[in-house]
């Protein structure tokens, strides 16, 4: 996941949006993703 986020940053992506399963949510939260009101999580780059 860290390599993928680096790839997005290198290409100038402003944010990453994803829908995480309950099992994967702790991983994404540890990487800086924050829960939104809907099921998606986002990370401002």
Backbone torsions as a table, in degrees:
resi	resn	phi	psi	omega
1	UNK	NA	-40.0	179.9
2	UNK	-62.5	-38.3	177.4
3	UNK	-65.0	-40.4	178.5
4	UNK	-64.1	-43.2	177.9
5	UNK	-63.6	-38.9	176.6
6	UNK	-62.3	-40.8	178.8
7	UNK	-60.3	-44.9	177.8
8	UNK	-62.2	-44.8	-179.2
9	UNK	-61.1	-43.8	-179.6
10	UNK	-60.0	-27.1	-178.2
11	UNK	-97.7	8.3	173.9
12	UNK	80.5	17.7	178.1
13	UNK	-62.9	137.2	-179.4
14	UNK	-86.5	-24.4	179.2
15	UNK	-162.9	162.0	176.2
16	UNK	-124.0	128.6	176.4
17	UNK	-113.4	140.3	177.3
18	UNK	-150.6	162.1	171.7
19	UNK	-113.6	112.6	-175.0
20	UNK	-98.1	142.4	171.1
21	UNK	-69.9	162.0	178.2
22	UNK	-58.0	-35.2	-179.4
23	UNK	-69.3	-34.2	-176.4
24	UNK	-90.0	-13.9	-175.8
25	UNK	-57.2	-41.9	178.6
26	UNK	-60.6	-37.5	177.2
27	UNK	-61.6	-49.9	-178.1
28	UNK	-65.7	-38.4	177.2
29	UNK	-62.7	-38.6	178.6
30	UNK	-64.8	-25.3	178.8
31	UNK	-87.4	-2.8	176.7
32	UNK	108.8	-3.2	177.3
33	UNK	-67.8	144.8	177.9
34	UNK	-122.1	146.2	-179.5
35	UNK	-71.1	136.8	174.5
36	UNK	-101.2	169.6	178.2
37	UNK	-59.2	-31.9	177.1
38	UNK	-90.7	-179.2	-176.7
39	UNK	-66.9	-12.2	-177.6
40	UNK	-75.5	155.8	171.6
41	UNK	-120.1	150.3	-178.4
42	UNK	-134.1	156.7	177.5
43	UNK	-137.7	117.0	174.0
44	UNK	-75.6	128.6	179.8
45	UNK	-97.0	NA	NA
